[in-house]
Amino acid sequence: MVRISVAAVLAFAVAALAITPNNAGAKNVGGGKGAQFITGGCVNDADCQTKCCANASGVGVCSAVAAQFQAGKSGCNFVDPNAAATIAAAKAQVQKQGF
């Protein structure tokens, strides 16, 4: 019984630590100019300064190559299948932020 409890706690902790893109770099999402910083959103590798758009549970997040498999990410070379919607959401975030 203890093993099930420990496993449940670990599963919850991993889910709580899931990576989500930092909204501060919304203006760089979908630009393809390599202007996005690590932890910023991306639709493919061309958005990121590091040239690594990692898949974080179906969401692109710029990552250091050395960290592409950390915190639930499944590696570089993510191409967002919903890029148009992601870019539209990023533009809306920029309007909301005002920068």
Secondary structure as a PSIPRED ss2 file (coil, helix, strand):
# PSIPRED VFORMAT (PSIPRED V4.0)

   1 M C   1.000  0.000  0.000
   2 V H   0.000  1.000  0.000
   3 R H   0.000  1.000  0.000
   4 I H   0.000  1.000  0.000
   5 S H   0.000  1.000  0.000
   6 V H   0.000  1.000  0.000
   7 A H   0.000  1.000  0.000
   8 A H   0.000  1.000  0.000
   9 V H   0.000  1.000  0.000
  10 L H   0.000  1.000  0.000
  11 A H   0.000  1.000  0.000
  12 F H   0.000  1.000  0.000
  13 A H   0.000  1.000  0.000
  14 V H   0.000  1.000  0.000
  15 A H   0.000  1.000  0.000
  16 A H   0.000  1.000  0.000
  17 L C   1.000  0.000  0.000
  18 A C   1.000  0.000  0.000
  19 I C   1.000  0.000  0.000
  20 T C   1.000  0.000  0.000
  21 P C   1.000  0.000  0.000
  22 N E   0.000  0.000  1.000
  23 N H   0.000  1.000  0.000
  24 A H   0.000  1.000  0.000
  25 G H   0.000  1.000  0.000
  26 A H   0.000  1.000  0.000
  27 K H   0.000  1.000  0.000
  28 N H   0.000  1.000  0.000
  29 V C   1.000  0.000  0.000
  30 G C   1.000  0.000  0.000
  31 G C   1.000  0.000  0.000
  32 G C   1.000  0.000  0.000
  33 K C   1.000  0.000  0.000
  34 G C   1.000  0.000  0.000
  35 A C   1.000  0.000  0.000
  36 Q E   0.000  0.000  1.000
  37 F C   1.000  0.000  0.000
  38 I C   1.000  0.000  0.000
  39 T C   1.000  0.000  0.000
  40 G E   0.000  0.000  1.000
  41 G E   0.000  0.000  1.000
  42 C C   1.000  0.000  0.000
  43 V C   1.000  0.000  0.000
  44 N C   1.000  0.000  0.000
  45 D H   0.000  1.000  0.000
  46 A H   0.000  1.000  0.000
  47 D H   0.000  1.000  0.000
  48 C E   0.000  0.000  1.000
  49 Q C   1.000  0.000  0.000
  50 T C   1.000  0.000  0.000
  51 K C   1.000  0.000  0.000
  52 C C   1.000  0.000  0.000
  53 C E   0.000  0.000  1.000
  54 A E   0.000  0.000  1.000
  55 N E   0.000  0.000  1.000
  56 A C   1.000  0.000  0.000
  57 S C   1.000  0.000  0.000
  58 G C   1.000  0.000  0.000
  59 V C   1.000  0.000  0.000
  60 G E   0.000  0.000  1.000
  61 V E   0.000  0.000  1.000
  62 C E   0.000  0.000  1.000
  63 S C   1.000  0.000  0.000
  64 A C   1.000  0.000  0.000
  65 V H   0.000  1.000  0.000
  66 A H   0.000  1.000  0.000
  67 A H   0.000  1.000  0.000
  68 Q C   1.000  0.000  0.000
  69 F C   1.000  0.000  0.000
  70 Q C   1.000  0.000  0.000
  71 A C   1.000  0.000  0.000
  72 G C   1.000  0.000  0.000
  73 K C   1.000  0.000  0.000
  74 S C   1.000  0.000  0.000
  75 G C   1.000  0.000  0.000
  76 C C   1.000  0.000  0.000
  77 N C   1.000  0.000  0.000
  78 F C   1.000  0.000  0.000
  79 V C   1.000  0.000  0.000
  80 D C   1.000  0.000  0.000
  81 P C   1.000  0.000  0.000
  82 N C   1.000  0.000  0.000
  83 A H   0.000  1.000  0.000
  84 A H   0.000  1.000  0.000
  85 A H   0.000  1.000  0.000
  86 T H   0.000  1.000  0.000
  87 I H   0.000  1.000  0.000
  88 A H   0.000  1.000  0.000
  89 A H   0.000  1.000  0.000
  90 A H   0.000  1.000  0.000
  91 K H   0.000  1.000  0.000
  92 A H   0.000  1.000  0.000
  93 Q H   0.000  1.000  0.000
  94 V H   0.000  1.000  0.000
  95 Q H   0.000  1.000  0.000
  96 K H   0.000  1.000  0.000
  97 Q H   0.000  1.000  0.000
  98 G C   1.000  0.000  0.000
  99 F C   1.000  0.000  0.000
